[in-house]
Amino acid sequence: MKELVSWIVRFVPRKYLQRLSSVGLRFLGLLYAGNRVRCPICGHRYREFLPYGRLKSRPNALCPSCQSLERHRLIWLFLSQKTDFFSRPRHVLHIAPEACFMPAFEQLHGVNYITADIESPLAKVKMDIHAMPFADHRFDVVLCNHVLEHVDNDIQAMREIGRVLKPGGFAILQVPFFSPVPDTTVEDITVSDPRERERLFGQDDHVRKYGKDYVERIALSGLHPLPVAFSEEFSAEDRFRFGLATGEVIYRAVKN
């Protein structure tokens, strides 16, 4: 099972998995029936979540119902517990939208919830993150989860996020970190060979491997970074119950 899942997620882009795999995953969910874990996004319970990973499968990772991963569930809990995101309608920009979030976000924020991406079939607006087609100071919240490692100029992308945020608004800017995490981010957009990208940056469609300087890169864009080691606020029991990764930080950035 783990090997099959790894092969599928390594070679089938997630944007297609999100559209095509829901029925099959829900069938697998029947095999994982139980009550040890609960997805905070969709509310479904299982014995454990499905394994997931490109090079090496992570246990207790993928929700069979909504297809959320550890990072999605952590973001949901952070927005629920540390912000007023769910308390009232907001103007929200969701870049490269994940299917697990969209129904609830659309229901809450209505027409002011905008999904956008350069190629995702899930997005309402097709755009280049380096030059977004939105007015200054339009959004209260921008969600940008595992996007910046793919783009040519992440600093410019974050500047654009800052431009479209209202003063006092915030962005969630999650990126992957691969062990060993370098002190300084490694990047090279000229590398085009998929296997070489995978070797250098951890995945064949990445153009950089983030280092310990990520917070400094956020600050270079003009946003004020406020990282929170949020997963460490949960007990080991609750991290397993919600399927959270140990040590994961939420990178919140505020526009002053």
N, C-alpha and C positions, 0 to 999 in steps of 0.2 A: 504493500500500500504506500509506504513512504517513498519508495523509489519511483513509483508511478506518478505520484503527486509532484515530486521534484522534476521529473521529465516534462510534465505538462506545463508547469508554471515557468520552467526555464525557456521553453521554446514557443509557447503560445502567449502573445502579449496580453497583459491583464485587461486591456480595454475590450478584448474579445471574450476573455473568460467571464467578465462581468455580464455580458449579454447572453452567452451560450450555455453556461455551465450551471445555472441555478437549479434546474430540474434534477440533474445528476447529483449535485451536492446535497440536495434535500433528501434524495434517496439514501445517500451515504449516511445522512444524519439519523435515519432510522436505525442504522447499525450501531450508532453511538448513543442510543437512548439512555437517559439517566438523569441525575439531578445534582451532579457534583460541580458543574460549571453553569454559569448563566451569562448570556450576552446582554450587556446593559443597553445596547442599541435596539435590538429586536425583541428581547425578553425571552428568547428560547433557551431551554435548558438541555444539557447533554451529560453523558458520562465524562467526556472531555471534548475539546475542540479537535478538529482534524489537523494532521500535520501539514506543514507548508514550508516551502523554501526552494530556492533555485539550485544552489550548490549542495546544501545540506538541509534536510527537513528539520524544522523546529517542531517539537511536540506542542500540543494544546494551543494551536495558532489560529486556524481558520474556522469561522462560524459557518456551518452548513446552510443556515437559513439566509442570513443577510450578506454573507461573504466578507464580514469584517475581519481584520487582522488585529494583532496586539496594539499597533499604533492607533488604529481607528477607535478601538474601545477606550484607550487612554485619553485621546482627544475628547471623546464624548463625555467621559467622566470629568475631565478638566473643565469643559464648557459648562457642565451641569453644576459642579461644585465650587468653581472658582470665578465664574463670570455670571453676567445677567443675560447670557445668550438666549436662554430658554424662557425668560420671564416676560418678554414682550417682543413684538415684531421689530426687526432691525433691517437695515440695508446691508446685504451680505453678498460678497463676491466669492465664489467657490471655484478655484482654478483646478483644472483636471479633476472633475468631480467624481467621487466614489459613490457607487450605487447604494452602499449601505446607509449613507447619510441622507440621500436625496429626498425620500418620501417625507421624513419628519421635518426636514428643513423647509421643504416647499409648503407643507401644511402650516407651519408656524409663521414663516416670513412672507409667504405669498409671492406676489409679482416682484417684490423687492429682493427676492433670492435669485441671483444671477449665476448661472454656471457657464464657464468659459474655458476653452482649450484650443490649441492649434489643430488638433486632429480627433479628439475623443468623440465618438458618436453619441455620448451621453450629454454633451454640452449644448446649451442653447446658443451660445455666441462663439463663433470661430475667431480666434485672435492670436496675435504674437505677444507673449508676455513682456517682451522688450519695449513694446509700444502699444499699450492697451487703448482700445477705442472708447474710453470712459472719461467723463469730465473730472476735473480736480475735486477732491474732497467729497466724493459721492458716497462712499461706503463706511459703515460703522465697523465692519469686520471683514477681513480677508482671510480665507483658508487656503493654504498652499502646502500640501502634504506630499513630500517625496517628488518634487518637481524640479527644484533648483539644480540638482545634480545632472539634469538632462539638458539644460539650456546653455547657449553660448556664453552669455555674460550674466552671471548670477547677481552681481552687484547692481547692474542696470535693471534687472528684473525686480530686485527689491526696492530700488528707487521708484520704479513705476508703481509698485504696491504702496509705497509711502505717498506718492502723488495722489492716488485715488482714494486714500483713506481720509476720513474726516479728522481734524485735530481731536486728540483724545481717543481715536479709534485704535483698534489693535489688529495685528495679524498673528496667525499661528503658522510658523515657518519650519516645518519638520523636514529633516534630511536624514539619509542613512549614514551610519558610521560603521566602517569595517575594521576589524582588529587585524593587526595592531593599528590604532589610530595615530596618524602622523602628527607631529607638532604643527606643521603647516600644511594647508590644503594643497593637494597635488592636482594639477589640471593641464589639459592639452586638448583643445578642440580639433587639432589637426589629425589626431589618431582616429582612423576610420575602420580599421580591422576589428570586427566584433570580438575575436578571441583576445586580441591585444588590449582592447578596452576592458574586457573582463579581468584580465590579469592586472592591469594598472589601477582600475577604478572600482572593481568589485562586481560590475555588471556590464553586459555588452552594449547597453544603450546609455551608459553614463559617460560624461566627459570630464568628471572630476571626482576625486576621493577626498571627502571633507576631513579636516584635521581639527586639532584642539583650538584653532584660531577662528572657528565658525562664528562665535559671538562677536569677535572683532570685525568679521566680514559684514555681519548685520549692521553694526554701528557705522561702517563705512558708507552704507547706503543712506544714512540720515535717520534711520529708525533707532529707537531706544530699546535695546534687548533686555528682556527680563526672564532669563531662563529659570525653570523650576524643575527640580528633581522629583517630579510628581509621583512617579511609580513607587518611590521609596516611602511615600506617605501611607502606603497600604501594607498591611501585614502580609507575610508570605502566604498565609491561607487565602486572603482576599485576592492576592495577585494570581494565584492558581484559579480561584473561582471565577474571576473576570477574564482570565487569559491574558495577563499583562506581562511584558518583558521586564526583568529586573534591571534597574539602573537607567531606565529611559527618561530622558529630559523633555519637557515641553518647552519649545522655544517660542515664547510670546514676545512680540515686538510692538511697541507703542509709538504712535505719532504724537509728538509733543506740540 
